[in-house]
Amino acid sequence: MSILRLIFAIILPPLGVFLAVGIRGAFWLNILLTLLGYIPGIIHAVWIIAKEDG
């Protein structure tokens, strides 16, 4: 499942974060970061997914 989350994190970062943590603060932060810049959204999404798979 984490490979699928990482693919979603690259294509659509908020979806990857949503699959990892649901609708929490990290999800909303990722939406904001993705709107401000696509690359920061990807970095944050990969970080959150890696932390959750821990």
mmCIF file of the N, C-alpha and C atoms, coordinates in Angstrom:
data_MODEL
# 
_entry.id   MODEL 
# 
loop_
_atom_site.group_PDB 
_atom_site.id 
_atom_site.type_symbol 
_atom_site.label_atom_id 
_atom_site.label_alt_id 
_atom_site.label_comp_id 
_atom_site.label_asym_id 
_atom_site.label_entity_id 
_atom_site.label_seq_id 
_atom_site.pdbx_PDB_ins_code 
_atom_site.Cartn_x 
_atom_site.Cartn_y 
_atom_site.Cartn_z 
_atom_site.occupancy 
_atom_site.B_iso_or_equiv 
_atom_site.pdbx_formal_charge 
_atom_site.auth_seq_id 
_atom_site.auth_comp_id 
_atom_site.auth_asym_id 
_atom_site.auth_atom_id 
_atom_site.pdbx_PDB_model_num 
ATOM 1   N N  . MET A 1 1  ? 0.824  -1.199 0.000  1.00 0.00 ? 1  MET A N  1 
ATOM 2   C CA . MET A 1 1  ? 0.000  0.000  0.000  1.00 0.00 ? 1  MET A CA 1 
ATOM 3   C C  . MET A 1 1  ? 0.862  1.255  0.000  1.00 0.00 ? 1  MET A C  1 
ATOM 4   N N  . SER A 1 2  ? 2.040  1.232  0.606  1.00 0.00 ? 2  SER A N  1 
ATOM 5   C CA . SER A 1 2  ? 2.833  2.455  0.672  1.00 0.00 ? 2  SER A CA 1 
ATOM 6   C C  . SER A 1 2  ? 3.355  2.861  -0.701 1.00 0.00 ? 2  SER A C  1 
ATOM 7   N N  . ILE A 1 3  ? 3.588  1.896  -1.609 1.00 0.00 ? 3  ILE A N  1 
ATOM 8   C CA . ILE A 1 3  ? 4.010  2.237  -2.970 1.00 0.00 ? 3  ILE A CA 1 
ATOM 9   C C  . ILE A 1 3  ? 2.894  3.009  -3.664 1.00 0.00 ? 3  ILE A C  1 
ATOM 10  N N  . LEU A 1 4  ? 1.667  2.560  -3.470 1.00 0.00 ? 4  LEU A N  1 
ATOM 11  C CA . LEU A 1 4  ? 0.524  3.245  -4.060 1.00 0.00 ? 4  LEU A CA 1 
ATOM 12  C C  . LEU A 1 4  ? 0.392  4.657  -3.488 1.00 0.00 ? 4  LEU A C  1 
ATOM 13  N N  . ARG A 1 5  ? 0.596  4.803  -2.189 1.00 0.00 ? 5  ARG A N  1 
ATOM 14  C CA . ARG A 1 5  ? 0.549  6.137  -1.566 1.00 0.00 ? 5  ARG A CA 1 
ATOM 15  C C  . ARG A 1 5  ? 1.632  7.041  -2.122 1.00 0.00 ? 5  ARG A C  1 
ATOM 16  N N  . LEU A 1 6  ? 2.832  6.499  -2.326 1.00 0.00 ? 6  LEU A N  1 
ATOM 17  C CA . LEU A 1 6  ? 3.923  7.311  -2.874 1.00 0.00 ? 6  LEU A CA 1 
ATOM 18  C C  . LEU A 1 6  ? 3.629  7.739  -4.303 1.00 0.00 ? 6  LEU A C  1 
ATOM 19  N N  . ILE A 1 7  ? 3.025  6.873  -5.087 1.00 0.00 ? 7  ILE A N  1 
ATOM 20  C CA . ILE A 1 7  ? 2.647  7.252  -6.454 1.00 0.00 ? 7  ILE A CA 1 
ATOM 21  C C  . ILE A 1 7  ? 1.617  8.377  -6.407 1.00 0.00 ? 7  ILE A C  1 
ATOM 22  N N  . PHE A 1 8  ? 0.627  8.247  -5.530 1.00 0.00 ? 8  PHE A N  1 
ATOM 23  C CA . PHE A 1 8  ? -0.366 9.312  -5.384 1.00 0.00 ? 8  PHE A CA 1 
ATOM 24  C C  . PHE A 1 8  ? 0.274  10.595 -4.862 1.00 0.00 ? 8  PHE A C  1 
ATOM 25  N N  . ALA A 1 9  ? 1.281  10.466 -4.000 1.00 0.00 ? 9  ALA A N  1 
ATOM 26  C CA . ALA A 1 9  ? 1.959  11.646 -3.454 1.00 0.00 ? 9  ALA A CA 1 
ATOM 27  C C  . ALA A 1 9  ? 2.681  12.417 -4.543 1.00 0.00 ? 9  ALA A C  1 
ATOM 28  N N  . ILE A 1 10 ? 3.161  11.734 -5.549 1.00 0.00 ? 10 ILE A N  1 
ATOM 29  C CA . ILE A 1 10 ? 3.845  12.420 -6.643 1.00 0.00 ? 10 ILE A CA 1 
ATOM 30  C C  . ILE A 1 10 ? 2.844  13.015 -7.617 1.00 0.00 ? 10 ILE A C  1 
ATOM 31  N N  . ILE A 1 11 ? 1.782  12.287 -7.921 1.00 0.00 ? 11 ILE A N  1 
ATOM 32  C CA . ILE A 1 11 ? 0.789  12.766 -8.887 1.00 0.00 ? 11 ILE A CA 1 
ATOM 33  C C  . ILE A 1 11 ? -0.115 13.833 -8.274 1.00 0.00 ? 11 ILE A C  1 
ATOM 34  N N  . LEU A 1 12 ? -0.669 13.535 -7.099 1.00 0.00 ? 12 LEU A N  1 
ATOM 35  C CA . LEU A 1 12 ? -1.581 14.449 -6.414 1.00 0.00 ? 12 LEU A CA 1 
ATOM 36  C C  . LEU A 1 12 ? -1.285 14.377 -4.919 1.00 0.00 ? 12 LEU A C  1 
ATOM 37  N N  . PRO A 1 13 ? -0.384 15.238 -4.421 1.00 0.00 ? 13 PRO A N  1 
ATOM 38  C CA . PRO A 1 13 ? 0.092  15.133 -3.035 1.00 0.00 ? 13 PRO A CA 1 
ATOM 39  C C  . PRO A 1 13 ? -0.989 15.078 -1.958 1.00 0.00 ? 13 PRO A C  1 
ATOM 40  N N  . PRO A 1 14 ? -2.045 15.891 -2.019 1.00 0.00 ? 14 PRO A N  1 
ATOM 41  C CA . PRO A 1 14 ? -3.052 15.789 -0.946 1.00 0.00 ? 14 PRO A CA 1 
ATOM 42  C C  . PRO A 1 14 ? -3.738 14.424 -0.876 1.00 0.00 ? 14 PRO A C  1 
ATOM 43  N N  . LEU A 1 15 ? -3.886 13.761 -2.003 1.00 0.00 ? 15 LEU A N  1 
ATOM 44  C CA . LEU A 1 15 ? -4.503 12.431 -1.985 1.00 0.00 ? 15 LEU A CA 1 
ATOM 45  C C  . LEU A 1 15 ? -3.608 11.426 -1.272 1.00 0.00 ? 15 LEU A C  1 
ATOM 46  N N  . GLY A 1 16 ? -2.317 11.504 -1.506 1.00 0.00 ? 16 GLY A N  1 
ATOM 47  C CA . GLY A 1 16 ? -1.388 10.619 -0.805 1.00 0.00 ? 16 GLY A CA 1 
ATOM 48  C C  . GLY A 1 16 ? -1.419 10.826 0.696  1.00 0.00 ? 16 GLY A C  1 
ATOM 49  N N  . VAL A 1 17 ? -1.490 12.083 1.119  1.00 0.00 ? 17 VAL A N  1 
ATOM 50  C CA . VAL A 1 17 ? -1.557 12.395 2.549  1.00 0.00 ? 17 VAL A CA 1 
ATOM 51  C C  . VAL A 1 17 ? -2.894 11.942 3.123  1.00 0.00 ? 17 VAL A C  1 
ATOM 52  N N  . PHE A 1 18 ? -3.962 12.133 2.384  1.00 0.00 ? 18 PHE A N  1 
ATOM 53  C CA . PHE A 1 18 ? -5.278 11.700 2.846  1.00 0.00 ? 18 PHE A CA 1 
ATOM 54  C C  . PHE A 1 18 ? -5.309 10.192 3.068  1.00 0.00 ? 18 PHE A C  1 
ATOM 55  N N  . LEU A 1 19 ? -4.712 9.430  2.163  1.00 0.00 ? 19 LEU A N  1 
ATOM 56  C CA . LEU A 1 19 ? -4.685 7.974  2.324  1.00 0.00 ? 19 LEU A CA 1 
ATOM 57  C C  . LEU A 1 19 ? -3.842 7.551  3.520  1.00 0.00 ? 19 LEU A C  1 
ATOM 58  N N  . ALA A 1 20 ? -2.859 8.371  3.889  1.00 0.00 ? 20 ALA A N  1 
ATOM 59  C CA . ALA A 1 20 ? -1.984 8.024  5.014  1.00 0.00 ? 20 ALA A CA 1 
ATOM 60  C C  . ALA A 1 20 ? -2.583 8.422  6.358  1.00 0.00 ? 20 ALA A C  1 
ATOM 61  N N  . VAL A 1 21 ? -3.147 9.639  6.466  1.00 0.00 ? 21 VAL A N  1 
ATOM 62  C CA . VAL A 1 21 ? -3.574 10.132 7.779  1.00 0.00 ? 21 VAL A CA 1 
ATOM 63  C C  . VAL A 1 21 ? -5.039 10.538 7.850  1.00 0.00 ? 21 VAL A C  1 
ATOM 64  N N  . GLY A 1 22 ? -5.740 10.589 6.743  1.00 0.00 ? 22 GLY A N  1 
ATOM 65  C CA . GLY A 1 22 ? -7.127 11.040 6.751  1.00 0.00 ? 22 GLY A CA 1 
ATOM 66  C C  . GLY A 1 22 ? -7.189 12.562 6.759  1.00 0.00 ? 22 GLY A C  1 
ATOM 67  N N  . ILE A 1 23 ? -8.338 13.075 7.142  1.00 0.00 ? 23 ILE A N  1 
ATOM 68  C CA . ILE A 1 23 ? -8.524 14.533 7.158  1.00 0.00 ? 23 ILE A CA 1 
ATOM 69  C C  . ILE A 1 23 ? -8.094 15.046 8.529  1.00 0.00 ? 23 ILE A C  1 
ATOM 70  N N  . ARG A 1 24 ? -6.844 15.430 8.607  1.00 0.00 ? 24 ARG A N  1 
ATOM 71  C CA . ARG A 1 24 ? -6.263 16.024 9.814  1.00 0.00 ? 24 ARG A CA 1 
ATOM 72  C C  . ARG A 1 24 ? -5.494 17.259 9.399  1.00 0.00 ? 24 ARG A C  1 
ATOM 73  N N  . GLY A 1 25 ? -4.753 17.811 10.318 1.00 0.00 ? 25 GLY A N  1 
ATOM 74  C CA . GLY A 1 25 ? -3.990 19.017 10.046 1.00 0.00 ? 25 GLY A CA 1 
ATOM 75  C C  . GLY A 1 25 ? -2.970 18.839 8.937  1.00 0.00 ? 25 GLY A C  1 
ATOM 76  N N  . ALA A 1 26 ? -2.339 17.659 8.861  1.00 0.00 ? 26 ALA A N  1 
ATOM 77  C CA . ALA A 1 26 ? -1.333 17.411 7.825  1.00 0.00 ? 26 ALA A CA 1 
ATOM 78  C C  . ALA A 1 26 ? -1.957 17.454 6.433  1.00 0.00 ? 26 ALA A C  1 
ATOM 79  N N  . PHE A 1 27 ? -3.190 17.001 6.317  1.00 0.00 ? 27 PHE A N  1 
ATOM 80  C CA . PHE A 1 27 ? -3.892 17.038 5.030  1.00 0.00 ? 27 PHE A CA 1 
ATOM 81  C C  . PHE A 1 27 ? -4.120 18.476 4.579  1.00 0.00 ? 27 PHE A C  1 
ATOM 82  N N  . TRP A 1 28 ? -4.611 19.305 5.486  1.00 0.00 ? 28 TRP A N  1 
ATOM 83  C CA . TRP A 1 28 ? -4.883 20.700 5.128  1.00 0.00 ? 28 TRP A CA 1 
ATOM 84  C C  . TRP A 1 28 ? -3.594 21.469 4.862  1.00 0.00 ? 28 TRP A C  1 
ATOM 85  N N  . LEU A 1 29 ? -2.561 21.172 5.625  1.00 0.00 ? 29 LEU A N  1 
ATOM 86  C CA . LEU A 1 29 ? -1.258 21.793 5.373  1.00 0.00 ? 29 LEU A CA 1 
ATOM 87  C C  . LEU A 1 29 ? -0.734 21.399 3.998  1.00 0.00 ? 29 LEU A C  1 
ATOM 88  N N  . ASN A 1 30 ? -0.938 20.151 3.627  1.00 0.00 ? 30 ASN A N  1 
ATOM 89  C CA . ASN A 1 30 ? -0.468 19.707 2.326  1.00 0.00 ? 30 ASN A CA 1 
ATOM 90  C C  . ASN A 1 30 ? -1.238 20.374 1.198  1.00 0.00 ? 30 ASN A C  1 
ATOM 91  N N  . ILE A 1 31 ? -2.513 20.590 1.369  1.00 0.00 ? 31 ILE A N  1 
ATOM 92  C CA . ILE A 1 31 ? -3.280 21.316 0.352  1.00 0.00 ? 31 ILE A CA 1 
ATOM 93  C C  . ILE A 1 31 ? -2.723 22.725 0.188  1.00 0.00 ? 31 ILE A C  1 
ATOM 94  N N  . LEU A 1 32 ? -2.447 23.385 1.302  1.00 0.00 ? 32 LEU A N  1 
ATOM 95  C CA . LEU A 1 32 ? -1.874 24.730 1.246  1.00 0.00 ? 32 LEU A CA 1 
ATOM 96  C C  . LEU A 1 32 ? -0.512 24.724 0.559  1.00 0.00 ? 32 LEU A C  1 
ATOM 97  N N  . LEU A 1 33 ? 0.353  23.799 0.929  1.00 0.00 ? 33 LEU A N  1 
ATOM 98  C CA . LEU A 1 33 ? 1.679  23.719 0.308  1.00 0.00 ? 33 LEU A CA 1 
ATOM 99  C C  . LEU A 1 33 ? 1.587  23.408 -1.178 1.00 0.00 ? 33 LEU A C  1 
ATOM 100 N N  . THR A 1 34 ? 0.659  22.552 -1.569 1.00 0.00 ? 34 THR A N  1 
ATOM 101 C CA . THR A 1 34 ? 0.497  22.216 -2.979 1.00 0.00 ? 34 THR A CA 1 
ATOM 102 C C  . THR A 1 34 ? -0.005 23.425 -3.768 1.00 0.00 ? 34 THR A C  1 
ATOM 103 N N  . LEU A 1 35 ? -0.880 24.210 -3.175 1.00 0.00 ? 35 LEU A N  1 
ATOM 104 C CA . LEU A 1 35 ? -1.355 25.408 -3.856 1.00 0.00 ? 35 LEU A CA 1 
ATOM 105 C C  . LEU A 1 35 ? -0.262 26.467 -3.990 1.00 0.00 ? 35 LEU A C  1 
ATOM 106 N N  . LEU A 1 36 ? 0.608  26.542 -2.991 1.00 0.00 ? 36 LEU A N  1 
ATOM 107 C CA . LEU A 1 36 ? 1.701  27.518 -3.035 1.00 0.00 ? 36 LEU A CA 1 
ATOM 108 C C  . LEU A 1 36 ? 2.827  27.077 -3.958 1.00 0.00 ? 36 LEU A C  1 
ATOM 109 N N  . GLY A 1 37 ? 2.991  25.787 -4.114 1.00 0.00 ? 37 GLY A N  1 
ATOM 110 C CA . GLY A 1 37 ? 4.029  25.262 -4.985 1.00 0.00 ? 37 GLY A CA 1 
ATOM 111 C C  . GLY A 1 37 ? 3.933  23.752 -5.015 1.00 0.00 ? 37 GLY A C  1 
ATOM 112 N N  . TYR A 1 38 ? 3.958  23.190 -6.187 1.00 0.00 ? 38 TYR A N  1 
ATOM 113 C CA . TYR A 1 38 ? 3.749  21.751 -6.331 1.00 0.00 ? 38 TYR A CA 1 
ATOM 114 C C  . TYR A 1 38 ? 4.856  20.943 -5.651 1.00 0.00 ? 38 TYR A C  1 
ATOM 115 N N  . ILE A 1 39 ? 6.097  21.372 -5.773 1.00 0.00 ? 39 ILE A N  1 
ATOM 116 C CA . ILE A 1 39 ? 7.232  20.643 -5.201 1.00 0.00 ? 39 ILE A CA 1 
ATOM 117 C C  . ILE A 1 39 ? 7.163  20.599 -3.667 1.00 0.00 ? 39 ILE A C  1 
ATOM 118 N N  . PRO A 1 40 ? 6.881  21.710 -2.973 1.00 0.00 ? 40 PRO A N  1 
ATOM 119 C CA . PRO A 1 40 ? 6.744  21.606 -1.506 1.00 0.00 ? 40 PRO A CA 1 
ATOM 120 C C  . PRO A 1 40 ? 5.631  20.646 -1.084 1.00 0.00 ? 40 PRO A C  1 
ATOM 121 N N  . GLY A 1 41 ? 4.556  20.578 -1.852 1.00 0.00 ? 41 GLY A N  1 
ATOM 122 C CA . GLY A 1 41 ? 3.482  19.634 -1.556 1.00 0.00 ? 41 GLY A CA 1 
ATOM 123 C C  . GLY A 1 41 ? 3.940  18.194 -1.683 1.00 0.00 ? 41 GLY A C  1 
ATOM 124 N N  . ILE A 1 42 ? 4.744  17.907 -2.704 1.00 0.00 ? 42 ILE A N  1 
ATOM 125 C CA . ILE A 1 42 ? 5.260  16.558 -2.900 1.00 0.00 ? 42 ILE A CA 1 
ATOM 126 C C  . ILE A 1 42 ? 6.207  16.186 -1.760 1.00 0.00 ? 42 ILE A C  1 
ATOM 127 N N  . ILE A 1 43 ? 7.109  17.097 -1.411 1.00 0.00 ? 43 ILE A N  1 
ATOM 128 C CA . ILE A 1 43 ? 8.070  16.825 -0.338 1.00 0.00 ? 43 ILE A CA 1 
ATOM 129 C C  . ILE A 1 43 ? 7.343  16.545 0.975  1.00 0.00 ? 43 ILE A C  1 
ATOM 130 N N  . HIS A 1 44 ? 6.357  17.361 1.291  1.00 0.00 ? 44 HIS A N  1 
ATOM 131 C CA . HIS A 1 44 ? 5.596  17.175 2.523  1.00 0.00 ? 44 HIS A CA 1 
ATOM 132 C C  . HIS A 1 44 ? 4.832  15.848 2.496  1.00 0.00 ? 44 HIS A C  1 
ATOM 133 N N  . ALA A 1 45 ? 4.232  15.515 1.368  1.00 0.00 ? 45 ALA A N  1 
ATOM 134 C CA . ALA A 1 45 ? 3.464  14.277 1.265  1.00 0.00 ? 45 ALA A CA 1 
ATOM 135 C C  . ALA A 1 45 ? 4.361  13.058 1.452  1.00 0.00 ? 45 ALA A C  1 
ATOM 136 N N  . VAL A 1 46 ? 5.521  13.055 0.813  1.00 0.00 ? 46 VAL A N  1 
ATOM 137 C CA . VAL A 1 46 ? 6.436  11.928 0.953  1.00 0.00 ? 46 VAL A CA 1 
ATOM 138 C C  . VAL A 1 46 ? 6.919  11.823 2.399  1.00 0.00 ? 46 VAL A C  1 
ATOM 139 N N  . TRP A 1 47 ? 7.181  12.942 3.025  1.00 0.00 ? 47 TRP A N  1 
ATOM 140 C CA . TRP A 1 47 ? 7.612  12.947 4.431  1.00 0.00 ? 47 TRP A CA 1 
ATOM 141 C C  . TRP A 1 47 ? 6.540  12.369 5.356  1.00 0.00 ? 47 TRP A C  1 
ATOM 142 N N  . ILE A 1 48 ? 5.301  12.794 5.168  1.00 0.00 ? 48 ILE A N  1 
ATOM 143 C CA . ILE A 1 48 ? 4.192  12.302 5.998  1.00 0.00 ? 48 ILE A CA 1 
ATOM 144 C C  . ILE A 1 48 ? 3.998  10.798 5.789  1.00 0.00 ? 48 ILE A C  1 
ATOM 145 N N  . ILE A 1 49 ? 4.042  10.339 4.543  1.00 0.00 ? 49 ILE A N  1 
ATOM 146 C CA . ILE A 1 49 ? 3.846  8.926  4.262  1.00 0.00 ? 49 ILE A CA 1 
ATOM 147 C C  . ILE A 1 49 ? 4.985  8.101  4.858  1.00 0.00 ? 49 ILE A C  1 
ATOM 148 N N  . ALA A 1 50 ? 6.204  8.584  4.739  1.00 0.00 ? 50 ALA A N  1 
ATOM 149 C CA . ALA A 1 50 ? 7.344  7.857  5.308  1.00 0.00 ? 50 ALA A CA 1 
ATOM 150 C C  . ALA A 1 50 ? 7.258  7.805  6.839  1.00 0.00 ? 50 ALA A C  1 
ATOM 151 N N  . LYS A 1 51 ? 6.791  8.888  7.447  1.00 0.00 ? 51 LYS A N  1 
ATOM 152 C CA . LYS A 1 51 ? 6.644  8.925  8.903  1.00 0.00 ? 51 LYS A CA 1 
ATOM 153 C C  . LYS A 1 51 ? 5.547  7.962  9.365  1.00 0.00 ? 51 LYS A C  1 
ATOM 154 N N  . GLU A 1 52 ? 4.456  7.875  8.639  1.00 0.00 ? 52 GLU A N  1 
ATOM 155 C CA . GLU A 1 52 ? 3.346  7.005  9.019  1.00 0.00 ? 52 GLU A CA 1 
ATOM 156 C C  . GLU A 1 52 ? 3.708  5.525  8.843  1.00 0.00 ? 52 GLU A C  1 
ATOM 157 N N  . ASP A 1 53 ? 4.510  5.210  7.824  1.00 0.00 ? 53 ASP A N  1 
ATOM 158 C CA . ASP A 1 53 ? 4.893  3.808  7.601  1.00 0.00 ? 53 ASP A CA 1 
ATOM 159 C C  . ASP A 1 53 ? 5.993  3.393  8.568  1.00 0.00 ? 53 ASP A C  1 
ATOM 160 N N  . GLY A 1 54 ? 6.655  4.367  9.170  1.00 0.00 ? 54 GLY A N  1 
ATOM 161 C CA . GLY A 1 54 ? 7.665  4.271  10.131 1.00 0.00 ? 54 GLY A CA 1 
ATOM 162 C C  . GLY A 1 54 ? 8.369  3.115  10.501 1.00 0.00 ? 54 GLY A C  1 
# 
